[in-house]
Amino acid sequence: MLPERNNDAFSQLKQKLQAIWTSVRDNDTFSHTSVIVPSLSVDQEELSKVQGASFYEERLLFALIRLRNPNARLIYVTSQPVHPDVVDYYLQLLVGVPAAHAKRRLQMVCLYDDSPRALTEKVLERPRVLKRLREWIAEHGPAYLTCYNTTMLERQLALELQVPLNGVDPLLLPLGTKSGSRQTFAEAEVPHPAGFEDLHSEDDIVDALCGLARQRPDIRRAVVKINEGFSGEGNGVFTYPEAKTDPDAVRQSLQALEWSSNQENIKSFLRKYRQMGGIVEEMIEADEVRSPSVQMRIHPDGTAALVSSHEQVLGGKTGQVYLGCRFPSREEYRLMIQEHALRIGEVLSRRGVIGRFGIDFLLTRSGGEPWQANALEINLRMGGTTPPFHALEFLTSGTLNTETGIFCAPTGQEKFYSATDNLKSPAYRGLLPEDLFDIIIRNKIQYQPDSGTGVLFYMIGALSQYGKLGMTCIGNSPEEADELFRRTVALLDRETDTGAHAHGELEPLFDNPVYME
């Protein structure tokens, strides 16, 4: 339990966010400071399964585009240095603002600490860094703190810096665990898979699997999820034995649980399950299966607002790891999942949640029947679909039509994109940022402000060591975005002599199953 004085102090800071948010929204020259600490404050054992995870701190660099406000300042903290060419790459996208002017208002702070710990933890253990941050913040009007996700670490950092946290109060995070999500769906009366939550042991899992089989006699598979797993890495797929309700047979089959990561095993999985708790739920199967998500935001005044919808591309051995996305989701069910998301948002708003979050859905149909939607989980944080959408928003200055779910530039031109943060090849290793920029400039695939189309790259720092990067391909039609995606991958492969079929897991983005029947 937190000391009461800390709760009071955090609540007082939180009250300041409303005035800052209103001023930023209503005045595009409002003088303020954005403090960005893109810490992945999640279970580091789970995070270690994500290749190049340390460079995910670069995913929020699109926020440098906030410097188009000539009176805004931005402080961006990282564990490792960000290549200066990468910073210049984002600053040159500021139409109408000289890059030199923006750079004077930007403070890049590097901790030179690549240890596998949360960035926020590293900041908190450096009193001199905290002192400098407080001094910079004090120089230039009101400020707020933005992080990739929020935990008690980010709460403490907000208190240390004396700025409001632009995100979910960590005390409310149980609402976004796998168990909390199921409880929220029930309260919002949104369909979700049959299952059981608040489980903590192997016996609980076995009992739940047997109970699920009694509810669903024809069930073939179920999913066992750790409460705080992410990107599908904390999910295990269970295949039922012939004796579906026999505890001994189920316990034996549990030893053959399947995971997306080759690093996982039943012993470590059950250990984390005991620590974090989790759920068991049916794995819904049908002739057609889609995995869209809806992004929401609850403003400081408590208003739940739609941000975007996407078709997610999932992969890995169990088909549950996030690989990329398309914007927007399919028209035939877009409004349905948006309506479900708004109901969920209203429940979370009543509980006091503010900030951005995503909701994953499973859409299924068989034999030409209507699509059926089931909500799967709530992510009370930014996610893989956050960088591409907000890059589009900042680059084009456009807005989402919440009635249609379509994004339009100020000219009225509709915008679409295909994106991934998992484009990788062994042949890409060794490419420095300047090599990538040379390739994209020579081949003219960079984002073009005049047309509002092109490619925006991110996680560029991961290229040299891991041969991995992210990109968002923006077009004026779904087909244009898809073609730009394919052309960009082909170009990178040609420049690095990458063999054919090197990106098999991303084939759903190449084959275009979303927009073309």
Secondary structure, 3 states (H helix, E strand, C coil): CCCHHHHHHHHHHHHHHHHHHHHHHHCCCCCEEEEEECCCCCCHHHHCCCCCHHHHHHHHHHHHHHHHCCCEEEEEEECCCCCHHHHHHHHCCCCCCCHHHHHHCEEEEECCCCCCCCHHHHHHCCHHHHHHHHHHHHCCCCEEEEECCCCHHHHHHHHHHCCCECCCCHHHHHHHCHHHHHHHHHHHCCCCCCEEEEECCHHHHHHHHHHHHHHCCCCCEEEEEECCCCCCCCEEEEECCCCCCCHHHHHHHHCCCEECCCCCCHHHHHHHHHHHCEEEEECCCCCEEECEEEEEEECCCCCEEEEEEEEEEEECCCCCEEEEEEECCCHHHHHHHHHHHHHHHHHHHHCCCCEEEEEEEEEEECCCCCCEEEEEEEECCCCCCHHHHHHHHHHHCCEEECCCCEEECCCCCEEEEEEEEEEECHHHCCCCHHHHHHHHHHCCCECECCCCEEEEEECHHHHHHHCEEEEEEEECCHHHHHHHHHHHHHHHHHHHCCCCCCCHHHHHHHHCCCCCC
